C-alpha cells in the first residue's frame, strides 16, 4: 500500500500539522509506504485579497511531481491540498479536520460579540496589543471556502474528524455517503504521564492556539478567555499557547492577575506542564473547532473541561459527569465557580475526563483509516 500524503510544512506546528505527522508515522508502523509531498513555490508580494488564491495555487505547484505522486495507490491531502490531482484516476482522500465555511459562520464582527467580549477587544486595540478590530477583507477565506467545497465534491472519499465537520460539508452539498467520521487522536506520550492526585487548590488552565489577527483571535475566543480569567483574580491561572502575536502574549503575562503563560512550547514537553495541574479546570473558549486536539490533551492530564459547543466537545462531554458544555460566558463562569467550590465533584470529573481521553489513542484512529484504505483498494 503506497500513500502519497500532501500537506503544507508549518514552522509553528498547528493541530493539523501534528495530526498529519502522527497519521503518516503510524501508517508506516503498519507497513504502509507513506511519502510526504510539500509544495515548494509560493507567490510573493500579492495583494491581501489574493491571499486565498495564493494558497490554492501553492498546491498546484505539486504538478511538478505529478509522475512520482501518481505512482502511489492513494493520494491523501488536507481539505483542498490534493486539488491538482482530482482529475486523475487515482483515488483521492480529503481529510477535513475543520472547514473554512465553519470559521466564517462562527466568527462575527467585533461590535457583534457577546457582552463584555467586545470590550476586551476595544481595550486591546486602545493599548496597541492588536492593530485592528476586524480583518480588512474576508475574501481570501471565502475563496478557500469555495475551493474546499469544490474539492470535497470531487474527492473520492472524505474523512471528517467530527459530526460538526460532516454537517458543515453536507450543508454545502457534499454527498453524505462518501463522508466517514474518524476521530483524531493524540500522541502516545500523552498517556505516559503519572496519574497525579487532583490538587487541593485548582488552577484554571488554557491550552491551544490563540491566533494572531482579529479573525483568528475571535475564532479561538481569546476575548472570552480574557473575560473569564479576569473574573477570578485570586485563582491561579496557567496557559500554554501557540501564537506569533508577541504583544498579546506579553500583555496576557503582565496584565492578567495570578497568570503564568508559556508560548510555543515544544509539543512533547506540554504533558508534563499540564500534569502539574491535575484536577484543575481546562477552558475551551473557541467559537469554532472542527475537532480540538487541545480538548483531548487537557482531559488526558486529568483536567476538567468547560467547553463551548465546538468540535468534538458535544459528542464526548456529558454535563456533570466528565466536564461541561456551555453556551455563554456567564454559564462558563457559573461552572467554574461550581467546580472551585466543590472539590469532590471536581475530583470525580477529573478522573472521568482522563478515562474519556483514552478513547483517542492513535491505534484506534489508524485502524479505522487503514480499514478505509483497504476498502478503497478493493
Secondary structure, 3 states (H helix, E strand, C coil): CEEEEECCCCCCCCHHHHHHHHHHHHHHHCCCEEEEECCCCCCCCCCHHHHHHHHHHHHHHHHHHHHHHHCCCEEEEECCCCHHHCCCCCEEEEEECCCHHHHHHHCCCHHHCCCCHHHHHHHHHHCCCCCCCCCCCCHHHHHHHHHHHHHHHHCCEEEECCHHHHHHHHHCCCCHHHEEECCCCECHHHHCCCCCCCCCCCCEEEEEECCCCHHHHHHCCHHHHHHHHHCCCCCCEEEEEECCCHHHHHHHHHHCCCEEEEECCCHHHHHHHHHCCCCCEEEECCCCCCCCHHHHHHHHCCCEEEEECCCCHHHHCCECCCEEEECCHHHHHHHHHHHHHCHHHHHHHHHHHHHHHHHHEHHHHHHHHHHHHHHHHC
